[in-house]
Amino acid sequence: METICVELPDSLHKNLKEIADRDSITINQFIASALSEKISAFMTQEYLEARAKRGSKKKFLETLAKVPDVEPEEHDRL
């Protein structure tokens, strides 16, 4: 495990401490969880961008053409 030193504005530290206390977790646990969420969001974006580059409009339209042209069921109507 690594240790890092981060300088935070006093107001941010106060809010961080209040939220961590409210959730009965340590500031370290809160920061690790928040950082994990942010990293996951970035990795998901990169994954989706890579998938989009592999996409094919032609294949999409071919697949879409296979969908039957019928009215939606009652519970699916807007």
N, C-alpha and C positions, 0 to 999 in steps of 0.2 A: 504494500500500500504506500502511496506517495503522500507527502504533506506539502501543501502549498500555502502561501501567504497572500491574502487578497485584501486590498484596501477598499472599504465601502463607505459611502457617505453615511453620516450618523442616522439620517432619517431612514435609509434603506436597511441599516442594521437593526434599528428599532422595530421596523415592520417585520423583518425576518424573524427576530426573536419572538415577537408576539404571535406570529403564525405558527412557528415551531412549538412554542409553549401550548398554544391552543390545541395542536394536534398531538401533544405529548411525545414529541420527537426532538432530537437534538438539532442544532443548527447545521451540523455536519450532515446528518441524515437528510434534512430538507434540501440542502444544496446539492448533495449527490443525486437525489431524486429529480430535482429540477434540471440538473445538467443532463441526466440520462434522458429525460423527456426531450430536451432540446436537441441532443445528439440524434435521437431516434427520428425526430422530425426532419433534420437535415439528411439523414441516410435514406429516409423514405422518399424525399424529394429527388435525391440523386438516382434512386432506383427507378422511380417513375419516369424521370427524364430519359434514362437509358432504355427503358421499355418502349417509350414513345418513339425513340429513334429507330427501333426495330419494326415499328408498325408499318402497315401497308394500307393505303387508302383503298386500293383495288380489292384486297382481301376483306376489308371492312365492308365495302359496298356489296361484295358477293355474299357475305354472311347476312347482311341486313336484308338482302333480296329474298332470303329463305324464310323470313318472318311472315306468317300469314297475314293477309290484309283483312282483319276482322275487327268488329267493334269490341272494345274492352268489356269485361264482365262488369256487372253493376257495381260491385264493391271497388273496382279499379277506376271508375269514372271520376272526373274532377267536378 
